[in-house]
Amino acid sequence: MKHQYNSGQLPKLSPQLIIKDVYSIIDSRIQYIEYQAHCRLRNSISNSVRESSCEISIASNDNTSAMLASNFDQMLTFVSGLEMPLKLLQILRTWLREDNLALVMSLLYNNTYQKYSEDHLEKMLKEEVAEVLA
């Protein structure tokens, strides 16, 4: 079936509208990472409370403390693993400009930005802007 709109009828997207959409994409990814951390924290606390109430009647306080510490360590490890993607997204958000819009969009595609260090990512984005300004 032929598409009912021709290219002349489609609205032209300004770079500012695209940038606004890219900001929304980045913000939603940041919110999702924060949500994952929140859920993990909530689950870790509820599991620890549930397990500790069962353990108190069965085992000593030393075992309960060790189990609670282990749950807390696992939660911290998970949350610290979210720190780098969050920082990288914040760098993308900070340096997003019309001049590097295509680069940022390609980095967001398939989470390619995660392949870079903070410094390298920031350097790439700055260089893209500097090339356009030169």
The 8 nearest C-alpha neighbors of each residue, nearest first, counted from 0:
[[1, 2, 3, 4, 5, 6, 8, 9],
 [0, 2, 3, 4, 5, 6, 8, 9],
 [1, 3, 4, 0, 5, 6, 9, 8],
 [2, 4, 1, 5, 0, 8, 6, 9],
 [5, 3, 2, 8, 6, 9, 7, 1],
 [4, 6, 7, 8, 3, 9, 2, 1],
 [5, 7, 9, 8, 4, 10, 11, 3],
 [8, 6, 5, 9, 10, 4, 11, 3],
 [9, 7, 6, 5, 4, 10, 11, 3],
 [8, 10, 6, 7, 11, 5, 4, 12],
 [11, 9, 12, 8, 7, 6, 13, 5],
 [12, 10, 13, 9, 8, 7, 6, 14],
 [13, 11, 10, 16, 14, 17, 15, 9],
 [12, 14, 15, 16, 11, 17, 18, 10],
 [13, 15, 17, 16, 18, 97, 12, 100],
 [16, 14, 18, 13, 17, 19, 97, 12],
 [17, 15, 19, 13, 18, 14, 12, 20],
 [16, 18, 20, 14, 19, 15, 21, 13],
 [19, 17, 21, 15, 20, 16, 14, 22],
 [18, 20, 16, 22, 17, 21, 15, 23],
 [21, 19, 23, 17, 18, 22, 24, 16],
 [20, 22, 24, 18, 23, 19, 17, 25],
 [23, 21, 19, 25, 20, 24, 26, 18],
 [22, 24, 20, 26, 21, 25, 27, 19],
 [25, 23, 21, 27, 22, 26, 20, 28],
 [24, 26, 22, 28, 23, 27, 21, 29],
 [27, 25, 23, 29, 28, 24, 22, 30],
 [26, 28, 30, 24, 29, 25, 23, 31],
 [29, 27, 31, 25, 30, 26, 24, 32],
 [28, 30, 26, 32, 27, 31, 85, 25],
 [31, 29, 27, 33, 28, 32, 34, 26],
 [30, 32, 34, 28, 33, 29, 27, 35],
 [33, 31, 35, 29, 34, 30, 28, 36],
 [32, 34, 30, 36, 31, 35, 37, 29],
 [33, 35, 31, 37, 32, 36, 30, 38],
 [36, 34, 32, 38, 33, 37, 39, 31],
 [35, 37, 33, 39, 34, 38, 78, 40],
 [36, 38, 34, 40, 35, 39, 41, 33],
 [39, 37, 41, 35, 40, 36, 42, 34],
 [38, 40, 42, 36, 37, 41, 43, 35],
 [41, 39, 43, 37, 38, 42, 36, 44],
 [40, 42, 38, 44, 39, 43, 37, 45],
 [43, 41, 45, 39, 44, 40, 46, 38],
 [42, 44, 40, 46, 41, 45, 39, 47],
 [43, 45, 47, 41, 42, 46, 48, 40],
 [44, 46, 48, 42, 47, 43, 49, 41],
 [47, 45, 49, 43, 48, 44, 42, 50],
 [46, 48, 44, 50, 45, 49, 51, 67],
 [47, 49, 45, 51, 46, 50, 44, 52],
 [48, 50, 46, 52, 47, 51, 45, 53],
 [51, 49, 47, 53, 52, 48, 46, 54],
 [50, 52, 54, 48, 53, 49, 47, 63],
 [51, 53, 55, 49, 50, 54, 48, 56],
 [54, 52, 50, 51, 55, 56, 49, 57],
 [55, 53, 51, 57, 58, 56, 52, 50],
 [56, 54, 52, 57, 53, 58, 51, 59],
 [55, 57, 54, 53, 58, 52, 59, 51],
 [58, 56, 54, 55, 53, 59, 52, 60],
 [59, 57, 54, 55, 56, 62, 60, 63],
 [58, 60, 61, 62, 55, 63, 57, 54],
 [59, 61, 63, 62, 64, 55, 58, 54],
 [62, 60, 64, 59, 63, 65, 58, 66],
 [63, 61, 65, 64, 60, 59, 66, 58],
 [64, 62, 60, 66, 61, 65, 51, 54],
 [63, 65, 67, 61, 66, 62, 60, 68],
 [64, 66, 68, 62, 63, 67, 69, 61],
 [65, 67, 69, 63, 68, 64, 62, 70],
 [68, 66, 64, 70, 69, 65, 47, 63],
 [69, 67, 71, 65, 66, 70, 64, 72],
 [68, 70, 72, 66, 71, 67, 65, 73],
 [71, 69, 67, 73, 68, 72, 74, 43],
 [70, 72, 68, 74, 69, 73, 67, 75],
 [73, 71, 69, 75, 74, 70, 68, 76],
 [74, 72, 76, 70, 71, 75, 69, 77],
 [73, 75, 71, 77, 72, 76, 78, 70],
 [76, 74, 78, 72, 77, 73, 79, 71],
 [77, 75, 73, 79, 74, 78, 72, 80],
 [76, 78, 74, 80, 75, 79, 73, 81],
 [79, 77, 75, 81, 80, 76, 36, 74],
 [78, 80, 82, 76, 81, 77, 75, 83],
 [81, 79, 77, 78, 82, 76, 83, 84],
 [82, 80, 78, 79, 83, 84, 85, 32],
 [81, 83, 79, 85, 80, 84, 86, 78],
 [82, 84, 86, 85, 81, 87, 80, 79],
 [85, 83, 87, 86, 82, 81, 88, 113],
 [84, 86, 82, 88, 83, 87, 29, 89],
 [87, 85, 89, 83, 88, 84, 82, 90],
 [88, 86, 90, 84, 89, 85, 117, 83],
 [89, 87, 91, 85, 90, 86, 92, 84],
 [88, 90, 92, 86, 87, 91, 93, 85],
 [89, 91, 87, 93, 88, 92, 94, 86],
 [92, 90, 88, 94, 89, 93, 95, 87],
 [91, 93, 89, 95, 90, 94, 88, 22],
 [92, 94, 90, 91, 95, 89, 88, 96],
 [93, 95, 91, 92, 90, 96, 124, 125],
 [96, 94, 92, 93, 91, 100, 99, 103],
 [97, 95, 98, 99, 100, 94, 18, 128],
 [96, 98, 100, 99, 14, 95, 18, 15],
 [99, 97, 96, 128, 100, 131, 127, 101],
 [100, 98, 102, 96, 101, 97, 127, 128],
 [99, 101, 97, 103, 102, 98, 96, 104],
 [100, 102, 104, 103, 99, 105, 98, 97],
 [101, 103, 105, 99, 104, 100, 106, 124],
 [104, 102, 106, 100, 105, 101, 107, 99],
 [103, 105, 107, 101, 106, 102, 100, 108],
 [104, 106, 108, 102, 107, 103, 101, 111],
 [107, 105, 112, 111, 103, 104, 108, 102],
 [108, 106, 110, 104, 105, 111, 109, 103],
 [107, 109, 105, 110, 106, 111, 104, 112],
 [108, 110, 111, 107, 106, 105, 112, 113],
 [111, 109, 107, 108, 112, 113, 106, 114],
 [110, 112, 106, 113, 109, 114, 107, 108],
 [113, 111, 106, 110, 114, 115, 107, 87],
 [112, 114, 111, 115, 110, 84, 87, 116],
 [115, 113, 112, 111, 116, 110, 120, 106],
 [116, 114, 113, 120, 112, 119, 117, 111],
 [115, 117, 119, 118, 120, 114, 113, 87],
 [118, 116, 120, 119, 87, 121, 115, 86],
 [117, 119, 121, 116, 120, 122, 115, 123],
 [120, 118, 122, 116, 121, 117, 115, 123],
 [121, 119, 123, 117, 122, 118, 115, 116],
 [120, 122, 124, 118, 123, 119, 125, 117],
 [121, 123, 119, 125, 120, 124, 126, 118],
 [124, 122, 120, 126, 121, 125, 119, 127],
 [123, 125, 127, 121, 126, 122, 120, 94],
 [124, 126, 122, 128, 127, 123, 129, 121],
 [127, 125, 129, 123, 128, 124, 130, 122],
 [128, 126, 124, 130, 125, 129, 99, 123],
 [127, 129, 125, 131, 126, 130, 98, 99],
 [130, 128, 126, 132, 131, 127, 133, 125],
 [131, 129, 133, 127, 132, 128, 126, 125],
 [130, 132, 128, 129, 133, 98, 127, 99],
 [131, 133, 129, 130, 128, 98, 127, 126],
 [132, 130, 131, 129, 128, 127, 126, 98]]
